[in-house]
Amino acid sequence: MSLFPKCFTLGEAITVTHGIVLFLLSSGTNFPLRYHLPPLHDDDIATAILQVGIIFVGLLCISCAFYPKIRTTKYFYLTTVGLLLIFVAPLLHILLDQSPLLWTIYYIFGTPRRVSLIIYWAMCLLVGAGVIAYQILSESHATTAGRKSFHCLAVIVYLPGMLYEPTLLYLASGVIMGLFIVLELMRLLKVSPIGEVLELGFSGFSDEKDLLISLSPLYLHVGLSFPLWMPTTSLKLLPLLSGIITIGIGDTAASVIGSKLGKNKWPNSNKSIEGTIACISSQLIFIYGLAFFGFIPGWWTLIKSTLAVIGVSLIEALTDQVDNLTLPFLFYLCSI
Protein backbone atom coordinates (compact mmCIF):
# COMPACT_ATOMS: atom_id res chain seq x y z
CA MET A 1 0.00 0.00 0.00
CA SER A 2 2.96 2.34 0.57
CA LEU A 3 4.37 1.58 -2.90
CA PHE A 4 1.03 2.33 -4.59
CA PRO A 5 -0.75 4.86 -2.34
CA LYS A 6 -4.55 5.11 -2.65
CA CYS A 7 -4.61 2.23 -5.14
CA PHE A 8 -5.69 -0.48 -2.68
CA THR A 9 -8.04 -0.67 0.25
CA LEU A 10 -6.84 -2.82 3.13
CA GLY A 11 -9.10 -5.68 2.07
CA GLU A 12 -7.87 -5.53 -1.53
CA ALA A 13 -4.22 -5.44 -0.44
CA ILE A 14 -4.75 -8.49 1.78
CA THR A 15 -6.53 -10.35 -1.03
CA VAL A 16 -3.80 -9.59 -3.58
CA THR A 17 -1.05 -10.57 -1.11
CA HIS A 18 -2.77 -13.85 -0.27
CA GLY A 19 -3.18 -14.57 -3.98
CA ILE A 20 0.53 -14.03 -4.65
CA VAL A 21 1.56 -16.20 -1.69
CA LEU A 22 -0.78 -19.03 -2.71
CA PHE A 23 0.50 -18.87 -6.28
CA LEU A 24 4.13 -19.11 -5.15
CA LEU A 25 3.32 -22.02 -2.82
CA SER A 26 1.46 -23.82 -5.60
CA SER A 27 4.32 -23.30 -8.05
CA GLY A 28 6.91 -24.36 -5.48
CA THR A 29 5.13 -27.66 -4.88
CA ASN A 30 4.28 -28.30 -8.54
CA PHE A 31 7.70 -27.74 -10.13
CA PRO A 32 9.58 -30.52 -8.25
CA LEU A 33 6.73 -32.92 -9.02
CA ARG A 34 6.83 -32.07 -12.72
CA TYR A 35 10.62 -32.47 -12.82
CA HIS A 36 10.35 -36.11 -11.73
CA LEU A 37 7.05 -36.85 -13.47
CA PRO A 38 6.24 -34.82 -16.61
CA PRO A 39 2.50 -33.99 -16.80
CA LEU A 40 0.30 -36.14 -18.99
CA HIS A 41 -3.08 -34.41 -18.79
CA ASP A 42 -3.86 -31.18 -20.61
CA ASP A 43 -4.79 -29.42 -17.36
CA ASP A 44 -1.43 -30.26 -15.78
CA ILE A 45 0.53 -29.15 -18.83
CA ALA A 46 -1.40 -25.87 -19.01
CA THR A 47 -0.78 -25.31 -15.29
CA ALA A 48 2.98 -25.72 -15.68
CA ILE A 49 3.05 -23.34 -18.66
CA LEU A 50 1.02 -20.70 -16.84
CA GLN A 51 3.01 -20.93 -13.61
CA VAL A 52 6.30 -20.44 -15.43
CA GLY A 53 4.78 -17.63 -17.49
CA ILE A 54 3.47 -15.71 -14.47
CA ILE A 55 6.81 -16.12 -12.67
CA PHE A 56 8.47 -14.66 -15.78
CA VAL A 57 6.13 -11.66 -15.57
CA GLY A 58 6.97 -11.26 -11.88
CA LEU A 59 10.71 -11.37 -12.59
CA LEU A 60 10.28 -8.74 -15.29
CA CYS A 61 8.42 -6.44 -12.88
CA ILE A 62 11.03 -6.96 -10.14
CA SER A 63 13.86 -6.28 -12.60
CA CYS A 64 12.25 -2.99 -13.63
CA ALA A 65 11.77 -2.01 -9.99
CA PHE A 66 15.38 -2.60 -8.93
CA TYR A 67 17.27 -1.68 -12.12
CA PRO A 68 16.22 1.72 -13.53
CA LYS A 69 18.11 1.11 -16.77
CA ILE A 70 15.67 -1.66 -17.68
CA ARG A 71 12.83 0.88 -17.62
CA THR A 72 14.08 2.36 -20.90
CA THR A 73 12.52 1.02 -24.08
CA LYS A 74 15.64 -0.65 -25.45
CA TYR A 75 16.63 -2.51 -22.31
CA PHE A 76 13.02 -3.40 -21.48
CA TYR A 77 12.70 -5.38 -24.69
CA LEU A 78 16.18 -6.90 -24.31
CA THR A 79 15.36 -8.04 -20.77
CA THR A 80 12.01 -9.46 -21.88
CA VAL A 81 13.52 -11.48 -24.72
CA GLY A 82 16.46 -12.55 -22.55
CA LEU A 83 14.19 -13.90 -19.79
CA LEU A 84 12.09 -15.76 -22.36
CA LEU A 85 15.14 -17.41 -23.95
CA ILE A 86 17.22 -18.03 -20.83
CA PHE A 87 14.54 -18.78 -18.21
CA VAL A 88 11.11 -19.60 -19.65
CA ALA A 89 11.93 -21.81 -22.63
CA PRO A 90 14.56 -24.05 -20.94
CA LEU A 91 12.55 -24.46 -17.73
CA LEU A 92 9.39 -25.45 -19.59
CA HIS A 93 11.31 -27.96 -21.70
CA ILE A 94 12.66 -29.52 -18.51
CA LEU A 95 9.27 -29.61 -16.77
CA LEU A 96 7.21 -30.83 -19.72
CA ASP A 97 9.79 -32.96 -21.52
CA GLN A 98 8.48 -31.45 -24.77
CA SER A 99 8.20 -28.13 -26.56
CA PRO A 100 5.59 -25.90 -24.84
CA LEU A 101 5.07 -23.96 -28.06
CA LEU A 102 4.37 -27.08 -30.13
CA TRP A 103 2.08 -28.50 -27.44
CA THR A 104 0.10 -25.25 -27.35
CA ILE A 105 -0.29 -25.21 -31.13
CA TYR A 106 -1.33 -28.87 -31.28
CA TYR A 107 -3.75 -28.41 -28.41
CA ILE A 108 -5.45 -25.31 -29.82
CA PHE A 109 -5.86 -26.83 -33.27
CA GLY A 110 -6.61 -30.31 -31.95
CA THR A 111 -10.38 -30.11 -32.44
CA PRO A 112 -12.66 -28.03 -34.70
CA ARG A 113 -14.51 -26.73 -31.63
CA ARG A 114 -11.34 -25.22 -30.18
CA VAL A 115 -10.48 -23.61 -33.50
CA SER A 116 -13.99 -22.16 -33.73
CA LEU A 117 -13.72 -20.83 -30.18
CA ILE A 118 -10.37 -19.16 -30.91
CA ILE A 119 -11.86 -17.48 -33.99
CA TYR A 120 -14.85 -16.36 -31.93
CA TRP A 121 -12.57 -14.91 -29.24
CA ALA A 122 -10.52 -13.11 -31.90
CA MET A 123 -13.69 -11.47 -33.21
CA CYS A 124 -14.61 -10.38 -29.67
CA LEU A 125 -11.11 -8.98 -29.25
CA LEU A 126 -11.54 -6.90 -32.40
CA VAL A 127 -14.83 -5.55 -31.07
CA GLY A 128 -13.19 -4.58 -27.77
CA ALA A 129 -10.26 -2.95 -29.56
CA GLY A 130 -12.70 -1.03 -31.75
CA VAL A 131 -14.57 0.30 -28.71
CA ILE A 132 -11.31 1.45 -27.11
CA ALA A 133 -10.12 3.06 -30.36
CA TYR A 134 -13.42 4.90 -30.73
CA GLN A 135 -13.20 6.17 -27.15
CA ILE A 136 -9.64 7.41 -27.70
CA LEU A 137 -10.47 9.13 -30.99
CA SER A 138 -13.56 10.79 -29.52
CA GLU A 139 -11.37 12.28 -26.75
CA SER A 140 -14.10 11.77 -24.17
CA HIS A 141 -14.24 9.88 -20.90
CA ALA A 142 -16.21 6.65 -20.83
CA THR A 143 -19.52 6.67 -18.97
CA THR A 144 -20.56 4.00 -16.48
CA ALA A 145 -22.54 2.27 -19.23
CA GLY A 146 -19.50 2.42 -21.50
CA ARG A 147 -17.26 0.77 -18.93
CA LYS A 148 -19.88 -1.85 -18.13
CA SER A 149 -20.07 -2.75 -21.82
CA PHE A 150 -16.79 -4.56 -21.26
CA HIS A 151 -18.50 -6.63 -18.56
CA CYS A 152 -21.04 -7.71 -21.18
CA LEU A 153 -18.25 -8.46 -23.63
CA ALA A 154 -16.51 -10.53 -20.95
CA VAL A 155 -19.69 -12.58 -20.47
CA ILE A 156 -19.97 -13.50 -24.15
CA VAL A 157 -16.23 -14.32 -24.19
CA TYR A 158 -16.21 -16.49 -21.07
CA LEU A 159 -19.56 -18.29 -21.26
CA PRO A 160 -18.87 -20.53 -24.30
CA GLY A 161 -15.48 -21.48 -22.87
CA MET A 162 -16.94 -22.32 -19.46
CA LEU A 163 -19.65 -24.47 -21.02
CA TYR A 164 -17.65 -26.33 -23.66
CA GLU A 165 -13.85 -25.86 -23.35
CA PRO A 166 -12.89 -24.98 -19.74
CA THR A 167 -9.28 -26.16 -20.14
CA LEU A 168 -8.74 -23.95 -23.18
CA LEU A 169 -10.32 -21.03 -21.32
CA TYR A 170 -8.11 -21.80 -18.32
CA LEU A 171 -5.01 -21.59 -20.52
CA ALA A 172 -6.19 -18.46 -22.30
CA SER A 173 -7.17 -16.69 -19.06
CA GLY A 174 -3.71 -17.24 -17.59
CA VAL A 175 -2.03 -15.94 -20.74
CA ILE A 176 -4.26 -12.85 -20.73
CA MET A 177 -3.49 -12.29 -17.04
CA GLY A 178 0.24 -12.18 -17.75
CA LEU A 179 -0.30 -10.01 -20.81
CA PHE A 180 -2.40 -7.55 -18.80
CA ILE A 181 0.38 -7.10 -16.26
CA VAL A 182 3.08 -6.65 -18.92
CA LEU A 183 0.98 -4.09 -20.82
CA GLU A 184 0.27 -2.19 -17.60
CA LEU A 185 3.99 -2.19 -16.85
CA MET A 186 4.68 -0.82 -20.33
CA ARG A 187 2.09 1.90 -19.78
CA LEU A 188 3.61 2.95 -16.46
CA LEU A 189 7.13 2.99 -17.93
CA LYS A 190 5.92 4.65 -21.17
CA VAL A 191 7.63 1.98 -23.26
CA SER A 192 7.26 2.81 -26.96
CA PRO A 193 5.59 2.23 -29.29
CA ILE A 194 2.44 1.29 -27.35
CA GLY A 195 3.00 2.92 -23.96
CA GLU A 196 1.43 6.22 -25.01
CA VAL A 197 -1.52 4.45 -26.68
CA LEU A 198 -2.15 2.48 -23.49
CA GLU A 199 -2.06 5.71 -21.49
CA LEU A 200 -4.73 7.21 -23.76
CA GLY A 201 -6.90 4.15 -23.20
CA PHE A 202 -6.34 4.39 -19.46
CA SER A 203 -7.35 8.06 -19.45
CA GLY A 204 -10.53 7.28 -21.36
CA PHE A 205 -11.76 4.33 -19.29
CA SER A 206 -10.32 4.81 -15.79
CA ASP A 207 -12.68 5.43 -12.89
CA GLU A 208 -12.22 6.76 -9.36
CA LYS A 209 -10.60 3.48 -8.27
CA ASP A 210 -7.85 3.66 -10.93
CA LEU A 211 -5.41 6.27 -9.64
CA LEU A 212 -1.93 5.02 -10.53
CA ILE A 213 -2.54 1.46 -11.68
CA SER A 214 -5.32 0.28 -13.98
CA LEU A 215 -6.79 -2.14 -11.47
CA SER A 216 -10.42 -2.32 -12.62
CA PRO A 217 -9.83 -4.44 -15.76
CA LEU A 218 -7.33 -6.60 -13.89
CA TYR A 219 -9.80 -7.19 -11.05
CA LEU A 220 -12.51 -7.95 -13.60
CA HIS A 221 -10.32 -10.56 -15.24
CA VAL A 222 -9.37 -12.12 -11.90
CA GLY A 223 -12.99 -12.17 -10.75
CA LEU A 224 -14.08 -13.97 -13.90
CA SER A 225 -11.15 -16.38 -14.03
CA PHE A 226 -10.28 -17.38 -10.48
CA PRO A 227 -12.74 -20.35 -10.31
CA LEU A 228 -10.79 -21.86 -13.21
CA TRP A 229 -7.54 -21.36 -11.32
CA MET A 230 -8.68 -23.14 -8.16
CA PRO A 231 -6.95 -26.53 -7.58
CA THR A 232 -9.85 -28.89 -8.16
CA THR A 233 -10.96 -31.26 -10.90
CA SER A 234 -14.58 -31.87 -9.82
CA LEU A 235 -16.02 -28.36 -9.71
CA LYS A 236 -19.57 -28.04 -11.01
CA LEU A 237 -20.69 -25.42 -13.52
CA LEU A 238 -22.34 -22.98 -11.12
CA PRO A 239 -19.17 -22.20 -9.07
CA LEU A 240 -17.23 -21.83 -12.33
CA LEU A 241 -19.73 -19.18 -13.40
CA SER A 242 -19.34 -17.17 -10.17
CA GLY A 243 -17.66 -14.23 -11.89
CA ILE A 244 -19.96 -14.24 -14.91
CA ILE A 245 -23.08 -14.29 -12.73
CA THR A 246 -22.06 -11.69 -10.14
CA ILE A 247 -20.00 -9.08 -12.00
CA GLY A 248 -20.66 -9.92 -15.63
CA ILE A 249 -24.44 -9.87 -15.22
CA GLY A 250 -25.51 -8.75 -11.74
CA ASP A 251 -23.10 -5.87 -11.16
CA THR A 252 -23.56 -4.63 -14.71
CA ALA A 253 -27.35 -4.56 -14.35
CA ALA A 254 -27.06 -2.86 -10.95
CA SER A 255 -24.76 -0.14 -12.30
CA VAL A 256 -26.70 0.59 -15.48
CA ILE A 257 -30.20 0.50 -13.95
CA GLY A 258 -29.05 2.20 -10.77
CA SER A 259 -27.40 5.09 -12.62
CA LYS A 260 -30.44 5.67 -14.84
CA LEU A 261 -33.43 4.80 -12.65
CA GLY A 262 -32.05 4.67 -9.12
CA LYS A 263 -33.86 7.13 -6.85
CA ASN A 264 -34.04 5.36 -3.49
CA LYS A 265 -30.66 4.88 -1.80
CA TRP A 266 -29.65 2.30 0.75
CA PRO A 267 -28.82 3.75 4.19
CA ASN A 268 -25.23 5.04 4.37
CA SER A 269 -24.63 4.03 0.74
CA ASN A 270 -24.64 5.72 -2.65
CA LYS A 271 -26.11 2.60 -4.27
CA SER A 272 -29.78 2.40 -5.08
CA ILE A 273 -32.45 -0.12 -4.14
CA GLU A 274 -33.55 -0.19 -7.79
CA GLY A 275 -30.03 -1.22 -8.80
CA THR A 276 -30.03 -4.03 -6.26
CA ILE A 277 -33.38 -5.31 -7.52
CA ALA A 278 -31.99 -5.29 -11.07
CA CYS A 279 -28.88 -7.09 -9.82
CA ILE A 280 -30.90 -9.88 -8.20
CA SER A 281 -33.39 -10.21 -11.05
CA SER A 282 -30.80 -10.40 -13.83
CA GLN A 283 -28.77 -13.07 -12.05
CA LEU A 284 -31.81 -15.22 -11.31
CA ILE A 285 -33.02 -14.96 -14.92
CA PHE A 286 -29.60 -16.10 -16.12
CA ILE A 287 -29.34 -19.00 -13.64
CA TYR A 288 -32.88 -20.25 -14.25
CA GLY A 289 -32.29 -19.93 -17.99
CA LEU A 290 -29.27 -22.23 -17.71
CA ALA A 291 -31.39 -24.65 -15.65
CA PHE A 292 -34.11 -24.59 -18.30
CA PHE A 293 -31.59 -25.67 -20.95
CA GLY A 294 -30.23 -28.44 -18.72
CA PHE A 295 -26.87 -26.94 -17.73
CA ILE A 296 -27.74 -26.71 -14.02
CA PRO A 297 -29.54 -29.79 -12.65
CA GLY A 298 -31.45 -30.15 -9.40
CA TRP A 299 -33.91 -28.01 -7.46
CA TRP A 300 -31.63 -27.85 -4.45
CA THR A 301 -28.96 -26.19 -6.58
CA LEU A 302 -31.48 -23.59 -7.72
CA ILE A 303 -32.65 -22.89 -4.17
CA LYS A 304 -29.07 -22.55 -2.94
CA SER A 305 -28.10 -20.31 -5.86
CA THR A 306 -31.18 -18.11 -5.30
CA LEU A 307 -30.24 -17.54 -1.67
CA ALA A 308 -26.63 -16.90 -2.70
CA VAL A 309 -27.70 -14.33 -5.30
CA ILE A 310 -29.84 -12.42 -2.81
CA GLY A 311 -27.16 -12.43 -0.10
CA VAL A 312 -24.30 -11.45 -2.40
CA SER A 313 -26.38 -8.72 -4.06
CA LEU A 314 -27.14 -7.17 -0.68
CA ILE A 315 -23.43 -7.23 0.12
CA GLU A 316 -22.77 -5.55 -3.26
CA ALA A 317 -25.08 -2.74 -2.24
CA LEU A 318 -23.33 -2.15 1.08
CA THR A 319 -19.64 -2.96 0.56
CA ASP A 320 -16.88 -0.45 -0.16
CA GLN A 321 -14.50 -3.12 -1.44
CA VAL A 322 -13.99 -3.71 -5.17
CA ASP A 323 -17.01 -5.64 -6.45
CA ASN A 324 -14.93 -7.43 -9.08
CA LEU A 325 -13.01 -9.25 -6.34
CA THR A 326 -15.44 -9.71 -3.48
CA LEU A 327 -18.66 -10.71 -5.23
CA PRO A 328 -17.35 -13.67 -7.28
CA PHE A 329 -15.46 -15.04 -4.29
CA LEU A 330 -18.50 -14.86 -2.01
CA PHE A 331 -20.78 -16.47 -4.60
CA TYR A 332 -18.16 -19.16 -5.21
CA LEU A 333 -18.10 -20.03 -1.51
CA CYS A 334 -21.90 -20.18 -1.39
CA SER A 335 -22.24 -22.41 -4.47
CA ILE A 336 -19.52 -25.04 -4.04
C-alpha positions, 0 to 999 in steps of 0.5 A, a space after each residue: 500500500 505504501 508503494 502504490 498509495 490510494 490504489 488499494 483498500 486494506 481488504 484488496 491489499 490483503 486479497 492480492 497478497 494472499 493470492 501471490 503467496 498461494 501462487 508461489 506455494 502452488 508453483 513451489 510444490 508443482 515444479 519438483 513434481 513435474 521435474 520427476 514426473 512430466 504432466 500427462 493431462 492437458 490441465 497439468 501441462 497448461 498449469 505448468 506453462 502458466 506458472 512459469 509464465 506468471 513467474 516470468 512476468 513477476 521477474 520482469 516487474 522486479 527487474 524494472 523495480 530494482 534496475 532503472 536502466 531496464 525501464 528504458 525502451 531498449 533494455 526493457 525489450 532486451 530483458 524481456 527477450 532474454 528472460 524468455 530465452 534463458 529462463 522460460 523456454 529451458 525451464 518449460 522444456 525440462 518440466 514438460 519434456 516437450 516443446 511448450 510452443 508445439 504442445 500449445 499449437 497442437 492443443 489449440 488446433 486439436 479439435 474443430 470446436 477449439 479452433 472455432 472458439 479461438 476465432 470467436 474470441 478473436 472477433 470479440 477482441 476486435 470488437 473490444 479494440 474497436 470500442 477502445 479506439 473509438 473512445 480514444 479518438 472521440 477524446 471523451 471519458 467513458 460513462 458508467 454504461 460504456 465501462 460496463 459494456 466490457 463486462 457484457 463483452 466478458 460474459 460472451 467471451 467467457 460463457 462458451 469457454 466455461 460451457 464447452 472448453 474450460 481447459 482452453 479457457 483456463 489456458 487463455 485466461 492465464 495468458 491474458 493475465 500475464 499479458 495484462 500485467 506486462 501491458 500495464 507495466 509498459 504503460 507505467 514505464 511509457 515503453 514505446 511504441 504502445 506505452 502512449 496508446 495504453 495511457 490514452 486508453 487508461 485516461 478514457 476508461 479509468 474510474 475513481 478506483 484507478 489512480 496510478 494502476 489500472 486495477 479495474 480491468 485486472 480485477 474484472 479478469 481475476 474475478 471472472 477467471 479465479 474459479 478456473 484457477 482453483 486446484 480442483 478437478 470436480 467443480 460443477 458449472 455454477 461455481 465456475 460461473 461465479 464471476 460471470 453471474 455476479 459481476 458480468 451480469 448482476 453488477 452490470 445490471 445494478 450499475 446501469 439501472 441504478 445510474 439511470 433509474 435509481 432514486 431510493 438509496 440504501 442507508 449510508 450508501 450511494 447505491 440504489 435499491 432499484 439497482 439491487 433489484 436489477 442485480 438480483 433479477 438479472 442473475 436469477 433470470 440467467 441461472 434459471 435460464 441455464 437450468 431450463 436448458 439443462 446446464 444446471 440440474 437439481 432443485 436444491 442447486 437452484 434454491 441454494 443459488 437463489 439464496 446466494 444471489 440475494 445475499 451477495 447482491 445485498 453485500 454488493 449494495 453495502 460494501 466499499 470493497 472492489 465488487 470485481 473481487 469480493 462478489 465472485 469469491 462470495 458467490 463461489 463459496 456459497 455455491 460449491 
